[in-house]
């Protein structure tokens, strides 16, 4: 098992890939590090859908847990620009 941790600074105009695809199922933990109200991180499965109108959001200071299937990836955008998402990606060995 491989555990990867990183922090990604997001934009409010261009979605950024925060978790890449793998050939095995993997678990992901995402945390919105903002402590201010109404600072949202929006996540989706592709850059085209990671906008504020179609994606699910992570409230300020919230943590979510996701189980991704093979070939799934996550993209994110933030409002306002400059928010940081903490990513823990737990990958299983082939």
PEKATA-V550712 format. One record per residue. N is the residue number from 1. PHI is phi in whole degrees, 0 to 359 (NA if undefined). PSI is psi in whole degrees, -180 to 180 (* if undefined). Layout:
n: [N | N]
phi: [PHI | PHI]
psi: [PSI | PSI]
This chain:
n: [1 | 2 | 3 | 4 | 5 | 6 | 7 | 8 | 9 | 10 | 11 | 12 | 13 | 14 | 15 | 16 | 17 | 18 | 19 | 20 | 21 | 22 | 23 | 24 | 25 | 26 | 27 | 28 | 29 | 30 | 31 | 32 | 33 | 34 | 35 | 36 | 37 | 38 | 39 | 40 | 41 | 42 | 43 | 44 | 45 | 46 | 47 | 48 | 49 | 50 | 51 | 52 | 53 | 54 | 55 | 56 | 57 | 58 | 59 | 60 | 61 | 62 | 63 | 64 | 65 | 66 | 67 | 68 | 69 | 70 | 71 | 72 | 73 | 74 | 75 | 76 | 77 | 78 | 79 | 80 | 81 | 82 | 83 | 84 | 85 | 86 | 87 | 88 | 89 | 90 | 91 | 92 | 93 | 94]
phi: [NA | 244 | 245 | 246 | 241 | 202 | 242 | 237 | 272 | 254 | 254 | 261 | 239 | 234 | 292 | 238 | 288 | 251 | 220 | 273 | 288 | 220 | 273 | 236 | 299 | 210 | 257 | 227 | 242 | 239 | 227 | 275 | 281 | 292 | 251 | 258 | 296 | 62 | 253 | 249 | 250 | 253 | 236 | 201 | 278 | 208 | 296 | 288 | 249 | 274 | 271 | 290 | 273 | 233 | 263 | 277 | 243 | 249 | 295 | 303 | 68 | 272 | 234 | 233 | 241 | 230 | 251 | 261 | 269 | 307 | 72 | 285 | 220 | 235 | 237 | 214 | 216 | 229 | 228 | 279 | 296 | 95 | 290 | 247 | 252 | 269 | 237 | 244 | 244 | 255 | 255 | 267 | 283 | 294]
psi: [138 | 131 | 120 | 130 | 138 | 163 | 134 | 126 | 128 | 160 | 161 | 5 | -31 | 124 | 146 | 138 | 125 | -21 | 124 | 166 | 157 | 162 | -1 | 156 | 148 | 158 | 144 | 138 | 128 | 137 | 128 | 111 | -6 | 142 | 7 | 146 | 149 | 28 | 105 | 145 | 128 | 128 | 150 | 174 | -7 | 160 | -27 | -24 | 5 | 26 | 172 | -18 | -20 | -12 | 163 | 153 | 157 | 119 | 162 | 137 | 5 | 155 | 136 | 154 | 131 | 147 | 114 | 145 | 167 | 139 | 1 | 147 | 163 | 140 | 154 | 156 | 159 | 155 | 115 | 177 | 150 | 1 | 155 | 130 | 131 | 131 | 126 | 120 | 113 | 108 | 142 | 149 | 148 | *]
